[in-house]
Amino acid sequence: MSDLLASFTLLDLCDILILAVIVYRFALILKEDVAIRLVLFLLAFFSLLVLSCFSGFAATGWLLRSLFGSSLVILAVIFQGDIRRAFMLMGRRPVEPQIRDEELVMIEELIKATAEMAEKHIGALIVIVRQHPIDHLLEIGTQIEAMVTSELLNSIFLPYSPIHDGAVIIQRGKITMAGCLLPISRNPDIAKSFGTRHRAALGLSELTDALVLVVSEETGKISMVHDGKITYDMAAAEIRRLLRKGLDLKRSNKPQPPGED
Ligand SMILES: Nc1ncnc2c1ncn2[C@@H]1O[C@H](COP(=O)(O)OP(=O)(O)OP(=O)(O)O)[C@@H](O)[C@H]1O
């Protein structure tokens, strides 16, 4: 030990300090963005390798030369997560919602109807059933079996229509009921500004996976409710995006009957 200390020079001290800096910088680099990390890592590595060749830093030179031999393996280990992600992205096609033409038409009808009703401040509540059945949660209602069209939705919710109060239910791409009472949410955190129409939408969405569109009679704003959450004052593009996504998820979760795509 005393021999070791006696032969310890200033050069050795610098050598150890350099090693400490390399380890420290290396730890910091790992926290940064992958591309920057890679460039910085390679730059630091080769600069130090060259430096150590022309200086007397034996330990640093030895370490870097040893590392250089297996640098590819080391890089693969350090960046394994990023490399895996890059390969996965390379092999993956962009995910577009898989949605049928009839559903696209239905979505456009819903967007048209809600926009028209919002403009005229006609209140509306429209439930789009996905996987969970909701029949046991509906109190009253009138059975209908009709295509989803903006004209029909507009006329159902007209104030003098006998079935304008309550919710319209859309199942399997058809309007199946109107004038339905939904369970009201008991969530105390719902903003006081939301009345029973919005609370009914929230109540159903807390119990099922249905998507619910609400047009406020008072403000003329359109909201979408799902999973017990409300997105208030939505533009048509956002409604379209969420409906497409929601109906696509419905399909991907559900076992397909034979013959269906
Ligand atoms: N449980 C329910 N299920 C379905 N619809 C309901 C229910 N309760 C109330 N509604 C509908 O909401 C209407 C009353 O809306 P209210 O003004 O209380 O709510 P709101 O959330 O403030 O909506 P708006 O912004 O349109 O006024 C009723 O006329 C009825 O059509």
The ligand as a Tripos MOL2 file, in Angstrom:
@<TRIPOS>MOLECULE
LIG
   31    33     1     0     0
SMALL
NO_CHARGES

@<TRIPOS>ATOM
      1 N1        -82.4240   11.8920  -15.8860 N.pl3     1 LIG1
      2 C1        -82.5350   12.4430  -17.0750 C.ar      1 LIG1
      3 N2        -82.3970   11.6960  -18.1710 N.ar      1 LIG1
      4 C2        -82.4920   12.2440  -19.3780 C.ar      1 LIG1
      5 N3        -82.7220   13.5310  -19.6130 N.ar      1 LIG1
      6 C3        -82.8710   14.3230  -18.5490 C.ar      1 LIG1
      7 C4        -82.7810   13.8270  -17.2360 C.ar      1 LIG1
      8 N4        -82.9620   14.8570  -16.3860 N.ar      1 LIG1
      9 C5        -83.1590   15.9350  -17.1470 C.ar      1 LIG1
     10 N5        -83.1150   15.6400  -18.4490 N.ar      1 LIG1
     11 C6        -83.2670   16.5480  -19.5850 C.3       1 LIG1
     12 O1        -82.6670   17.7670  -19.2390 O.3       1 LIG1
     13 C7        -83.6030   18.8090  -19.3090 C.3       1 LIG1
     14 C8        -83.3750   19.7890  -18.2310 C.3       1 LIG1
     15 O2        -82.1090   20.2840  -18.3850 O.3       1 LIG1
     16 P1        -81.4360   21.2370  -17.2870 P.3       1 LIG1
     17 O3        -81.6480   22.6310  -17.7110 O.co2     1 LIG1
     18 O4        -81.8150   20.8340  -15.9250 O.co2     1 LIG1
     19 O5        -79.9380   20.7400  -17.4890 O.3       1 LIG1
     20 P2        -78.6490   21.4600  -17.9790 P.3       1 LIG1
     21 O6        -77.5890   20.4470  -17.7890 O.co2     1 LIG1
     22 O7        -78.5130   22.7980  -17.3320 O.co2     1 LIG1
     23 O8        -78.8870   21.6150  -19.5430 O.3       1 LIG1
     24 P3        -79.0490   22.9380  -20.4380 P.3       1 LIG1
     25 O9        -77.6920   23.5490  -20.5020 O.co2     1 LIG1
     26 O10       -79.5580   22.3910  -21.7220 O.co2     1 LIG1
     27 O11       -80.0610   23.8290  -19.7400 O.co2     1 LIG1
     28 C9        -84.9360   18.1280  -19.1720 C.3       1 LIG1
     29 O12       -85.9470   18.8830  -19.8240 O.3       1 LIG1
     30 C10       -84.7230   16.8130  -19.8210 C.3       1 LIG1
     31 O13       -84.9330   16.8940  -21.2210 O.3       1 LIG1
@<TRIPOS>BOND
     1     1     2 1
     2     2     3 ar
     3     2     7 ar
     4     3     4 ar
     5     4     5 ar
     6     5     6 ar
     7     6     7 ar
     8     6    10 ar
     9     7     8 ar
    10     8     9 ar
    11     9    10 ar
    12    10    11 1
    13    11    12 1
    14    11    30 1
    15    12    13 1
    16    13    14 1
    17    13    28 1
    18    14    15 1
    19    15    16 1
    20    16    17 2
    21    16    18 1
    22    16    19 1
    23    19    20 1
    24    20    21 2
    25    20    22 1
    26    20    23 1
    27    23    24 1
    28    24    25 2
    29    24    26 1
    30    24    27 1
    31    28    29 1
    32    28    30 1
    33    30    31 1
@<TRIPOS>SUBSTRUCTURE
     1 LIG1         1 GROUP 0 **** ****
